[in-house]
Amino acid sequence: MKRVFVLLSACAVLGLLMGAISGCDNVQQGGNGRHLLYAGNIGSSSIAAFTVSASGSPASVAGSPFDAGGVQPVVLAAVATKFLYAATPGSPAPAVRLLTRLGRGSGIHAVVVQSGGVLAFTINSDGSLGTPTLFNSPSDIDAIAVTPNDLFLYAADIASSNVRAFSINATTGALTLVNNSQVSTGVNPFSLAIDPAGKFLFVGNEGDPFGDPTTPGSVQVFAINADGTLTAVAGSPFAVGGGDAFPTWLAVSPDGKFLFVSSFDDKVYVSNIAGNGALSDNNSATLPGAGATPCDVCPSSVAVSVDGKFVYTANTGTDNISEYSVAANGTLSHIGEVNAGTSPGVILPDPGGSLVYVSNFGSPPANGSISVFTIGGTGGLSSVGAAMDASGSGTFGLATSQ
């Protein structure tokens, strides 16, 4: 089984994928007065596009959803208002496999994956997407991450158990392998995260919790060099949670001090990040609803709020979101749960800080959707109206661009 992750851009402050953008209205509206949200539909090979107001009200971009060329766009990453990238696997996407295991995957297999890679789109002035180009094909890419300076993109190839480094052409968005650079990983490297300073790449190796639970999960850490190449941090890979974690997704705190890891054993782990990138265990929290077997709750993803005060997990097995507050020392305290749509996959705090987006796979033949929540003062989430129709099935990856 494999799981996916997604990264966001930033508006008033640097985010994981984009440079700073000036002229924000309530940190939601870019200098062009518009905020864009993209969602990847695995089952229908398309990407939906929306404009989102400061209050969370969506409007579909003309022409949405946009064709993804017959492949499964599982993870999205945006570079400012210029380019959108999608990780596409060369085998059934991890979200599809998880839904099948939970008895909800019937119908999503309709997409035939001919060749995986990284799909690149130009973002037009109206928010629509140009014709996609597939880079580094064939391969089995399930996770991508872009450095905060928008110079490099990293892609995890699960079939080959490696991560590849690409430079990004600032004019065309084209990807070029950096000196044929790639680094080896553990089993099932499908989750990537980069710290806000752009110093380290974190790779979540899920292991094999369902096929062979004795195959451990781990987190590898690489220093990002000036030329985009990667150097393993001393002590990597790290056995998070004393080796008990099977990472499904990774999120780094805004101050770069903590790594949050959602895991198939229905827990959230917190690791300290040292100055050299090395990890050490801090604490963990068991998600409500966890049972004796793995993946009762099935947290597909984990996210940390823009201010670093709260952590959220999208729980595919229980159709809800778990909410936690984060103390100054990284300790998690449970706040509660809020209902999401059917099979929530990716949870993504808006870079403005006041909203949270959650993709819902949906149960075919129903369309996928996106739920929008506001973050309360104590971290609790409140729904903003009805879920947004993503005009496709198997909605998973999310990204914002302004």
Secondary structure, 3 states (H helix, E strand, C coil): CCCCCCCCCCCCCCCCCCCCCCCCECCCECCCCCCEEEEEECCCCEEEEEEECCCCCEEECCCCCEECCCCCCCEEEEECCCEEEEEECCCCCHHHHHHHHCCCCCCHHHCCCCCEEEEEEEECCCCCECCCEEEEEEECEEEEEECCCCCEEEEEECCCCEEEEEEECCCCCCEEEEEEEEEECCCCEEEEEECCCCCEEEEEECCCCCCCCCCCCEEEEEEECCCCCEEECCCCCECHHHHCCCEEEEEECCCCCEEEEEECCCEEEEEEECCCCCEEEEEEEECCCCCCCCCCCCEEEEEECCCCCEEEEEECCCCEEEEEEECCCCCEEEEEEEECCCCEEEEEECCCCCEEEEEECCCCCCCCEEEEEEECCCCCEEECCCCEECCCCCEEEEEEEC
